[in-house]
Amino acid sequence: MANPYIRLEHIHKAYGDTPVIDDLNLSVNKRERLIMLGPSGCGKSTTLRMIAGLEPVTSGDLYFGDRRVNDLAAGDRNISMVFQDYALYPHMTVEKNISYALRINKVHREEINRRVKTVISILQLNSLEQRFPRDLSGGQRQRVALARAIAKQSPIFLLDEPLSNLDAQMRISARKQLLHIHRLYHQTFIYVTHDQVEAMTLADRIALMNHGILQMLDTPYNIYHHPANVFAATFIGTPASNILSVQYQNATLRFKEAELPVESYWRTLIESSGCTRFLLGIRPEHIQTSKMEKPGSLTGVVDHMEEYGNDTGLIFQFEGIEMTAISDRRDWSSGEKFFFNFNQKNMYLFDEATSNAIGYPSD
């Protein structure tokens, strides 16, 4: 990445003897929307707080541009931050909450009024200026917290799960507002969430973390279609990818008693990997199900179904493994034998020993 705006180089974070972040190397471009995604406890919020200066770095180097900021106080980093709990001042009106940081920093009164008026309009807070936080809904408090951060006009905008307290419809609306804000002000966004939908819809790139380790850093498209490891394949996507243990022999993948002849575009990768045992991943939406056998079909047995609205999740057994397929039909019966296929261009192969992808055939 050319001239990254924020750089984390060999960052370690520990609380006493308990490691939280392990050798994190991460670069963020100016004006980029980077989403830090992962399960609870993976270290994403801790990383954000280190960038903000709210947590000290145990070891490693943190840069804003060419300046090392490890020891720079949070108040001197020129950042805006939105927290999960909004952190509004309960004794201040909406207007006072939004303008507080500007008043503390002695911004000229006319400029304060201009900025406050602008963000109130953007976030549709008109008529709420003189209300207190206790008189607002959760969605309104979230918008006030965003307005306060935007009004600072800092070049770096940090967001720590700011939408997690909102209902589904409010989250959709808030995501649109965030994209609108970014188009207007072009801040560098670093956004923490455990919600993959938020990550996929908001990100220029996603930093996927687990157990304090960066698992993958790439575009939403590549994380979905070319996962770097089993964790990336199973964390992204609902329902999660099916993962099967297979053995490669004589141009064939073997699942216990079943066999799948391998297409030529995979054979080169498999044979150059030096591996014979793999984990095969296939997403439920890429499995085609049928009551009629087709060339190359594998055989499954229906367990039960799950309703997803437009589609049905078909839960079935294959060679002793529970799998899920997305089906557009609902006339399945428990215990029924059926057939399934998938295009091998949609499958993933991971080295069973490391769980890392062996690569992907070129288009």
Disulfide bonds with the S-S distance in Angstrom:
none
